[in-house]
Amino acid sequence: MRAENRHLRIWLVEIGEPLPTDPGPPRLLRTGLLGRQLAAGGPEVTFWNSSFYHQEKSQRSERTIEFRAPQGYRIVLLHGRAYRANVSIARVRSHQENARSFRDAV
């Protein structure tokens, strides 16, 4: 690890992607792949995501939680309500709750 990377902190914020800890194994998309690559290079990486798993329409957690991914980066799940329809007021409210959870966590 290079000395200049030890103190670098990177936040990745994406509420709609699968996580490496989701059942499956899930197919990681851009943010998950980027987090894995960045963490391997030494910086402290935090991946902010929603507690609601959009693809499976299921809750990962009933509250905002934080844990470490096997790939070495930190994951923070921001609480947001469940919704059934992709285009709906419930989804907008879920995203608003994610934003409030993010504001409260930082």
Secondary structure, DSSP 8 states (H G I E B T S, - for coil): --GGGTT-EEEEE-SSS--TTSSS-----HHHHHHHHHHHTS-EEEEEEESEETTTTEES-SS-EEEE-TTS-EEEEE-----S-SSSHHHHHHHHHHHHHHHHH-
